[in-house]
Structures are given as structure tokens and as C-alpha cells.
Amino acid sequence: MSSTAGLVIPCRAAVAWEAGKPLVIEQVEVAPPQTMEVRINVKYSSLCRTDIYFWESKIVSAKTDELEHRFVWVGCFVEGLGGLQGQTPLFPRIFGHEASGVVESVGKGVTELKPGDHVLPVFTGECKECRHCKSEESNMCDLLRINTDRGVMLNDGKSRFSIKGQPINHFLGTSTFSEYTVLHVGCLAKINPSAPLDKVCVLSCGISTGLGATLNVAKPKRGSVVAVFGLGAVGLAACEGARIAGASRIIGVDRNPHRFEYAKKFGVTDFVNPRDHQKPMQEVLVEMTDGGVDRAIECTGNIDAMISAFECVHDLDGSFIIINQGFFQGWGVAVLVGVPHKDAIFMTKPINILNERTLKGTFFGNYKPRTDIPKVVEMYMRKELELDKFLTHRIKFSEINKAFDLMLKGEGLRCIISMDD
């Protein structure tokens, strides 16, 4: 064990005292890890739209045009546990959930991690014991599924952070805007110690979500035509997945015309701006592709985009794939990643389903954090996955509010925050 094992560690943390107010670098005390907990030294962190959303603590109307711009924050799929279902503002709080770090000490019962291990904290978990964790078809752990309203640890219902005796709330079980943080062991992915922590930190959330939505759920075949709705970080990660899968054509759909040039780095071959067309996007894409795309991944949370993504994929036509002794199957698959307003209704004609289109949803790209994220890191190490193009800014921890300003202005994709400045 490290020399600090079992001791309270004083360190710097960026504390949000009020909704929407600049974070304040404070001296906090971080308690030792309890049963099945791990304390890590955070080396690098990044900012995700989900941090912004809960920091602002605003409720956005589904009827405003602001909706389509505000809901491209889908790195964390809140799945009805807060977020667009109506969040409970919780302050003071330490935000942050995209990060990398090194294990400092472990609590009772932790056997697969030890001090010095390199890890990625993840906002959802994998206990490896529940029915979801044991299933090959689910990554939605019963014990450690994301909970945006909880500001304490599961073990004893208490916070591990305090300032002069005042408890400070956790966020998503991670709270990586602190030099040290405590997590449940099931929310830590042990990774290759040779992987650069200042780059793979972004695999904790949004990039993995978009990448997995394509590779694990849409599963485009080599030569496929893929459409991606929304070219933020998650959408571009979906494009990266299509590039890796060998798609012959990747169509990016976005209302911001300035995104196309940068999207080319991720394999995007065509750009469609809905503002340039009078007809629904599904009609535009069907015409562009002579019948529809093979796969569509929706990364905006806008309900119209979701419907367009489903209705633009190829249905059953004269080009049949024969399977199972004569049954026919269409091949168009649409995957929903974005989170819509809780009152939004998805409407389509039943014939669109009977014509054998497939509609799927995904949570964190269907990755199991402890089992699968180390494999994604290895994809990067083998140079199959290109991460550098996602990293657009770097700042010191003491300047963390600049990262918020950059994201609020829509500048860049991921800002890497060095905790050791």
C-alpha cells in the first residue's frame, strides 16, 4: 500500500458551490476508501456536456428551438434517473467524469486493483454479479447503473469529500475534478500502463459511447453507407466507428455548416444540412442513396432527427437477403444514442417496421466498463482508433473554468485538463 493508505488526503478540487457559477479551486479532504472502494490520483480529466448540463441545472422546454442545440450532450445516457426527466440540483458538488488516473489505495474486499494500477473511471459500473453483468446482451448493471441524483457513496451513504467538516457531494460516482477521488471498484477500468493517460482519458464517456453505438450496435459491414445525425464529439466518434468498420460512405447530418470540414478527419464523405432542404431528412437521404442508408446513428436527442434516422435506413425491396430456409430480411438498422425530452413521442408508420427496418437504442455504446473499455484502449494502442483528432484544447487545472467557456461557446471537441499543473 502507499504511504497515504488509510489516511485523509488534503488536495485541490474544483468545487461548484452554486448552479451556473464559476468553479472554485478549494482545499478539500478526501477520506480513505471503504469496502469495495478505491481511491485514485486523478492525472487528467476532460469536460463532457453532461457536466455542463448538471452544473447549469436548467430545465429546457421541449418546445423551444434551444432544444436541438442543447441536447447534443449525450455522452452519459441518463436513462430516466435525472437529466431530462427533471433533475434535482445538488450543491456544493465536485463534477467531472471523463478522466484517467493511478490507484493510490484500495478498500476492504478489493482484489483486482492495487496501488500503481492505471485506471479509467466510468460513470456507470460493472459489478460482475448481477443478471445484467452476467448477460452478454446488457451492460446496465443493477448495482452501479448511473444515478445523477446521488451525491454520496453506496457503501455507507456518506461523501468522501469535505471542506472543514462540510460534506461535498459526489457526481456520477466519479467526481474527477479533484486531484484525488474515491469510486466503487466496479466503476474503474484497469488499463494498459503504457497507454498515454492524457489521451485515453476521453474514453471514459462520450467517445466510447459514439464508437460503441456504431461498432457494437449498428455493426455496419465493410462497404456500407452510414448516416450520422449530429457531429458533436459523440457523433464524430460514431463516424470514427464507421470509418474503422470500413464504410464506403459516411454521411454527416448537422445544422452547423462549419462542422463538415473538421468531420472529414473522421471519414465523413458527405454533409447534409437540414436547413438547406424543404423536405424531411429521411426523404433527402433516401434520394441521395438510391433507397436508403445501410446504418444510421442518431446523436442529437432531437425527436425529428430520431424519426429521420429510422426512416432513412434501407427497407425490404427487390434486393433480398435469403436466410433461414427462405425467409427474407431487410438490412437497414437505426441506432438511437441521443436522449430526447421526457415528453417527446416517437411516431412512425407501422409499415416502416414491417418492411424490416430495425430500430435499436444503446447505453454507453453497449460497452461493459471493466471488461470492454480496456479493449478500446488497446484499439488505440494498435492505432486502429485515432484519438488525437478529438483533443482540441489543453489547459491547467487552475484554469478549469476556461474549459466550461470553450464548451459553452461550442469551440472544440474535448479539452484535456492537466491535474498536475
N, C-alpha and C positions, 0 to 999 in steps of 0.2 A: 504494500500500500504506500501511497505518497505520504510525505511528512505532514500534510494537512488533513489526512483522513480522520474523520470523527470530530473535526473542529469546525467552528463557524468561520467562513471566509469573508472578509470585507473586500469589496471590489466596486468597480464603476458599473452603473446601469443607466440606461435612458428610460426615465420614468414618465409616463403620461399621467399627469395629475387631473387634467380636465379634457373633455371631448374637444377635439379640434385645436387645442393649444399646443405650441411647440413642446417637444420632449425636453426634459431637463436631466442633464447628467448628474446623477446623485451617487453618494457613497451608500451602498446597501450591504446588508449582511445576508449571506447565503448559508442556510443551515445544512448539516450533513444529510446525505441520502438515507432514507428509511428502508424498510423491507421492500425489495423488488424495485428499488430506485437507483439511479446513477447520477452522480454529479460530474459535469463536464466543464472544461475550459473552452469557451467558445472562441474560435480563431477568426472566423469570417462569418458575416451574416449578409443577407440581402433583403430587399423590401418587396413585398408582394401586395397586390391590390387588396387582398383580404385584410392586411394590417391597416391600410388606409380606411377601408370601409368601417371597421370597428373603432378605429381611432376617431373618425368623424362622428360616428353614432347618429347618423341621419336615417330617416325613413324616406325612401324615394317613391313617389306615386307612380303607379303603372301606366298612368295616362299621360305622363309628361315626356317630351322628346328627350329629356335628360336621360331617360331610361336606357336608351340604346348606347349611350356613351358610358354610363356609369357601371353597367353590368358586364364589362369585359374585365372582371377581376376574378375569374373563375378558377384560380389556382386551387383554392380549397372549396370543395363542394360541400356546402353547409347542410344539405340534406335534411332541412326541416328542423335543425337543432339550433335555431337562432337565425342570423342573417336575414334573408328576405321574408322569413316567417315572422319577423318582428324581434329585434334584438333587445337585450337588457343591458344598457350602458353600465360598465363596471370599471370604476376608477377608485384609487390610483392603480395603474396596471403597467406591466412590462410586456410590450409587444414583441414581435419577431418570431418567425417560424421556418424561414429558409436559412440554413446555416450549416457549418461544419465545425468540428471541434475534436478535442482529445479527452479521453476519460481521465478524471482526477481521482475519483474513489467510487466504490460501489457499496450498496447496502446489503443487508442480510438477504440471502436467497438468490443473489445474482451470481451465476456461474459462467455465463458465456462471454462476459466482458471483464476486462481488467484494466488497471491504470496504464495509460500509454496507448491504448487502442484508439484508432482514428474512427470517428463516427459521424453519421449524418442524423440529426434529429428530424423526426417526421410528425406532422400534426395529427395523424391517425396512427393506429398501432396494430400490432400483431401479437396476441398473447400466446398463440400456438396451441391453445387448449379448447377454445370454443368451437361450435359447429361451423362457423364461417371460416375460421382459420384452418380447420381440418379439411374444408372443402376446396377442391381445385377450381371451383367456379366462383368463389367470392373472396373479397378482400376487406369486408366490412365487419371487423372484429366486434363481438358483442361487448367486450370489456372496455376496449380502448377506442371505440368509434368517436370521431370528432364531436366535441361538445364546446360550443362557443361561449356558453354562459357560465361555465365552471371556472373559478379563479383559484382553486385550491388543488391539492394533490389527492388522489383517490385513496391512498393508504389510511390517512387519518383526518381528511377534510381540513387540513391546515396548509397555509402558504409556507414555502421555504424561504421567501424573501421578506425582509423587514428593514425599516429605517427607524432607528431609535425606539424600537419596540412596536412600531406600527406595521401591521402586515401589508404587503403589497401584492396585489392579485397577479396570478399567472395568466397566460394567454395560450389557448390551444394545447396546453400541457407542455409547451416548449419554452417560451419567453427567452428568445435568443438575443435580445438587445441588452444583454448583460454579459460581463466577462466570464461569469460562472452561472450555471443554471442547473436545475435538478429535474430529471424526467423519469417516467416509468421506463423500465428496461425494454418494454415492448415497443417503445417509440424511438428506438435507436437502431440504426442500421450500421453494422460494423463493416468497414470498407478497406480496400487495399491501402496500406500505409504509404505506398508510392504515389497515390493519386494526389494531385495538387489541390489542397483544401480551398484555395481561393477561387477555384473554378467549379469543382464538383458540388460546392455548397448549394448551387441553384437547382440541383436535382432533388432537393428536399420537398419540392412542391410543384410549381407551375410547369416547369419544363417536362418533368416526368408525367404530369397529367396529360399534356397535349401529345407527347410522344407515345405514351401507352394507349391513348384513345385510338391512335392510328394502328400501331403495331399489334396491340393485344385485342382490340375490339373490332375495328373496321377490317383489319387484315387484308389490305389490298394486295393483289397478285402483281408480279412483275409485268410492266406494260400497262397497268391500269390507268384510268383517268380519275383523278381525285379532286374534289372541290372542298375548300376550307373556308368557312364563314367566320370572319373576324381575324385580323392579322396582328393582334397583340402578341405578347410573349407566348401564351398558351397556344394560340392559333399557329404561330410560326413553328412552335415545337411539333404541332400536328403535321405541318408541312415538312419538317425535318424527318418525321417518321415516314411520310410518303416518299421522300427522296431516298431514304435508306432502303425502303421496300422495293424501289426500282420503278416507281410510277413514271409513265411516259409523258404525262401531262398533269400539272398541278395548277388548278385554277383558284386564285385568291379572290375572295369577295369581301370588300370593305368600303366604307363610306369615306375614308380618308385617302385621297389620291396620292399623297406623299409616301404612303407605305409601300407602294409597289416596287420602287427602285431597291429598297432595302430587302424586300421579300425575295428578290431574285437570288440572294445569297442562300436561301433555304430551299431552292429548287422550284419556286413559283414561276410558271411559264406564261400564264395569262392573268390579267387583272380585270375584275368587273366591279364597277361602282354602281350600286343600286340607284344613285341619284341621276345617273345618265340614261336611265330607261323608264319608260312609261308602263311597262308590263311587269308582272311578278317575276322575281328572280328565277323561280323554277322554270318558267317558260323560256327565259333568256338562255339558261344553261342547257336545257334540252335541245334548243335550236343549235347552240354552239357545238354540241357533242353528238349530233345526229341520233337523238333518242334518250340521252341522259348519261350521267357520270356513273362510274362503277362504285365509287365510295364518296360519301360526303361527311364531313366532320364539322359540327356547329359549335363555335366557341365564343358566342356573344351573350347568350341568355335572353336574346330578343325573340319573342314568340313567333313573329313573322319569319325571322331567319330560320327558326327551327322547322316550321312548316315547309319553307322553301327547300331546306336541306333534304327533308324526307321526300318531297315530291319531285326533286330534280334527279334522283337516282334512277337507274335503268330498271324498267319493269319487264315482265314476261312479254316477249314478242316472237318473231319468227326465228330468232337465233336461240334455239333451246339447248339447254344442257341436260342430257338424259342421265338420270340416276335412279337407283332403286327399282330396277326392272320396269322402266317405262314412265315413271313419274317425272314431271317437268318442274324446274325450279328457276325463278328469276335470280339475278345476281346483285341487284342494287342494294347496298347497305348504307344506312344513315346512322351516325352516332351523335348523340346529344351530350355535350360537355358543359355548356353554359347553364346557369341557374336562373330561371325566369321568376318574375314576380309571383308570389304565392297565389294570387287570384287569376293568373293567366290560364287560359284554356287552349289546349292543343286540338285543333279541328282539321280533319281531312276526310275525304270521301272513303267509305269502306272499300271501294274498288281499288284504291291505291294500295291497300294491303292484300286484297285478294289477288292482285296482279303480281304478288310475290316480291314486293319490296320488303326489306327488313329494317325495323327501327330498333335501335339499342340505346341504352344510357350507360354511363360509366362514372365511377368514383375513383379518383386518383389514378386514372389510366389502367385500372384493374391490376395495379401492382400491389403485392403484399410487401410492406415496408422492409421487414427484416430479411425476408427470403429473396426478394427480387431487386431491390434498389442496389445492392452490391453488384448485381449482374449488369445493371445500367451503367454503373461506374466503369465496369470492365469494357463495356461498349466504347466508352470514351477513351479508355486506355489503349484500345486496339485501333483507335482513330476511325471507327465506324460512325460514331456520334460526334458532331462538331459543336462544341460548347462555346468556344471563344466568340463566335458571332452574336451570342446572346448578351455578352458582357460589354456594356456600352459606357459605363462610368465606374470610377473608383474613388472612394472618399475615406477620410479618417473617421473613427468612431465619434470623436468630439464634434464632427460636422454632420451628424446623422440627420439633422433637420433638412439639410440640402437634398438628401435622398427623397424626402417627402415632397419637397418643392419640385424636383425633377419629375416625379411621377404625376403630381397634380397638373403639371404643365404638359404632360404627355410626351416628355422628352426621353428617348432611350428605351431600352428593354429592361435590363437588370443592372442595378447599381450595387457594386460589391463594397461592403463596409468592413474595413480592417479594424479588428478589435484591439490590436496591439500598437496603436499609434502613440 
